[in-house]
Amino acid sequence: MNQELLILQFQKKDVNAYEKLYNMYCDSISGVVNTIVKDHNVTQEITQDVFIKAWNKADTYSAKKGRFFTWLLN
């Protein structure tokens, strides 16, 4: 599935799209977070928070402003 379509579905609150994007980006987000906090449990909690916030604010993402991964990190 094309990532743009997946993101559009995510923005429409499609749970399957959420799961696919989570699986695509979870390790990368966790890696960045762990570099900062250096605690596995805190890293896991923050990573979950990132994806919950992304779900709640999905409508604010715009490919015109940058990549999806960068948006997740911010």
N, C-alpha and C positions, 0 to 999 in steps of 0.2 A: 504494500500500500504506500502511496506517495505521502511524504511527510506533510505537505501543505494540506492535503485532504484530512489527514489524521488530526492536525491542529484545528482545522475547522470543526470537525466532529467533537473534539475536546471542548471547544468554545461553546458548542451546543449542549454541553453536559452529557456527552456519551461516555458511559463508564468504561466500555471496552477501549475507547481511544485513550482514556486516562491510563488504563492499565498498560497499554502498549507504550505510551510515552514515558510512563514511570519506568518500565523495564529498559527502555532505550537510554534514559538519562540518569537513573538512580546511582549507578556506580560512579559516574563522572561528578555528579553533584556531591556525593559522599566523599569522594577524593579531595575535592576543593575544601569542603567543610573540615575534613579531618586534618588537613594541612594547617588550618587555623586553630582548631580547638584541641587537637591531639588527644581526644578521649573518645573511644569507640561508642559508648552509650550516648554521650552528648551528640556525637556526629549523627547517629541514627535518629535521634529525636529531632534535631534540626532539619535533617533531610526530609523527614515526614512533614514537618512544618512548612518547608519550602513547597512541597507538592500540594498540601492543603491550601496554602495561600494562592498558589498558581490556579488551582481549581476554582477558588472563589473569585479570582480576579482575571480569569481567562479572557474576558471581553476586552481587557486593556492591551492585550498583545497585538502588535502589528508588525508584519514582516517588513514593512517599509522602514521601520525604525531599527531593525537589526535581527540577528538570528534568535531562534527560540531558546537555545541554550543560554545565550547571554541574558535574555529576559528572565529566565529561571534564576540565574545567579544574582541578578539585581533584586 
